């Protein structure tokens, strides 16, 4: 009796685990492309912004929605941290940031001015290019932001 009960339980467990894997959706093309974009990035150059302060970062990661074209965004803009979302189209090289929220700490006037200009450029991004060693974001007005991948 004990042996039959154990075998029945084992059979039920195997059946349930088979159902779980059968219901998993297959990965789509975008989800195979998007991981190259998801990373921790460090701003290196942006001619339109002048001198780049140390520690300006951008983190792109998959959004919790499960939509492979949606990204969660966060980073450090100089004085304040920011967060928000973005949508991407890897096949077309398109990237668009949604509204970004930031903390409201005060800092030196020059750094605060840089931060405002940097966040404005992120809001204007329309496309991206992954080129070793990093990421290039382009705005509608032709401005470029060059990032390098940070070691994780």
C-alpha positions in Angstrom: 0.0 0.0 0.0 2.8 2.4 0.9 4.7 1.6 -2.2 1.6 2.2 -4.4 0.9 5.6 -2.7 4.5 6.6 -3.3 4.4 5.7 -6.9 1.1 7.5 -7.4 2.6 10.7 -5.8 5.7 10.5 -7.9 3.5 10.1 -11.1 1.4 13.1 -10.1 4.5 15.2 -9.4 6.0 14.3 -12.8 2.7 15.1 -14.6 2.5 18.5 -13.0 6.0 19.4 -13.8 5.5 18.4 -17.4 2.4 20.7 -17.6 4.4 23.6 -16.3 7.1 23.3 -19.0 4.5 22.7 -21.7 2.9 26.1 -20.8 6.0 28.2 -21.1 5.9 30.5 -24.1 8.7 30.2 -26.7 11.1 33.1 -26.7 10.5 35.6 -29.5 13.1 37.2 -31.7 13.1 40.5 -29.7 13.9 38.7 -26.5 16.9 37.2 -28.0 18.2 40.6 -29.3 17.3 42.8 -26.3 19.8 41.3 -23.8 22.7 43.0 -25.6 21.1 46.3 -24.7 20.4 45.4 -21.1 23.4 46.3 -18.9 25.0 48.9 -16.7 26.4 51.7 -18.8 28.8 54.6 -18.0 28.5 57.9 -19.9 31.9 58.6 -21.5 31.3 61.4 -24.0 28.5 63.7 -25.2 30.0 66.6 -27.1 26.8 68.7 -26.6 27.1 68.3 -22.8 30.8 69.4 -22.5 32.9 67.9 -19.7 31.3 64.7 -18.3 31.4 64.4 -14.5 32.4 61.0 -13.0 29.8 58.5 -12.2 27.1 59.3 -14.8 25.3 55.9 -15.3 22.5 54.3 -17.1 21.1 50.9 -16.3 18.8 49.1 -18.7 17.1 45.8 -17.7 14.1 43.8 -18.7 10.8 45.3 -17.4 8.7 43.2 -15.0 5.9 43.2 -17.5 7.4 40.3 -19.5 7.2 42.3 -22.7 10.7 42.0 -24.2 10.5 45.4 -25.8 9.9 47.2 -22.5 12.9 48.1 -20.3 13.3 49.4 -16.8 15.6 52.3 -16.6 17.7 53.7 -13.7 20.9 55.5 -13.1 22.8 58.4 -11.6 22.7 61.8 -13.3 25.4 63.6 -11.3 23.7 64.6 -8.0 20.4 62.7 -8.2 19.3 59.1 -9.1 16.7 58.6 -11.7 14.3 55.8 -12.7 11.7 55.1 -15.4 11.0 53.0 -18.4 11.8 52.8 -22.0 10.6 51.0 -25.1 12.8 49.4 -27.7 12.6 48.0 -31.1 15.8 46.0 -31.6 15.2 45.2 -35.2 14.9 49.0 -36.1 17.5 50.2 -33.5 14.8 52.4 -31.9 14.8 53.4 -28.2 12.5 55.8 -26.5 12.5 56.7 -22.8 9.3 57.3 -21.0 9.0 60.0 -18.2 12.0 59.8 -15.8 11.5 60.5 -12.1 14.5 61.6 -10.0 15.4 62.3 -6.5 15.5 66.0 -5.5 18.8 66.5 -3.8 20.6 69.8 -4.3 24.2 70.1 -5.4 26.7 72.5 -7.0 25.1 74.7 -9.7 27.3 73.4 -12.5 26.6 69.8 -11.7 22.8 70.5 -11.4 22.9 72.2 -14.8 24.7 69.2 -16.3 22.2 66.8 -14.8 19.2 68.8 -16.3 20.9 68.7 -19.7 21.7 65.0 -19.5 18.1 64.1 -18.5 16.7 66.3 -21.3 19.0 64.4 -23.8 17.7 61.0 -22.5 14.1 62.2 -23.0 14.9 63.1 -26.6 16.6 59.8 -27.5 15.0 58.1 -30.6 17.6 55.4 -31.6 20.6 53.4 -30.4 23.5 51.5 -31.8 25.5 48.8 -30.1 29.1 49.2 -31.2 32.1 47.9 -29.3 33.0 48.9 -26.8 29.6 50.4 -26.0 26.3 52.0 -26.6 25.5 55.1 -28.7 22.2 56.9 -28.1 21.0 59.4 -30.7 18.4 62.1 -30.1 15.9 63.5 -32.6 18.2 66.6 -32.9 21.3 64.6 -33.7 23.0 64.8 -30.3 24.9 61.6 -29.3 25.6 60.0 -25.9 28.4 57.5 -25.8 28.4 54.9 -23.1 30.7 52.0 -22.2 29.6 48.8 -20.5 30.5 48.7 -16.9 31.9 45.5 -15.4 29.2 43.8 -13.4 
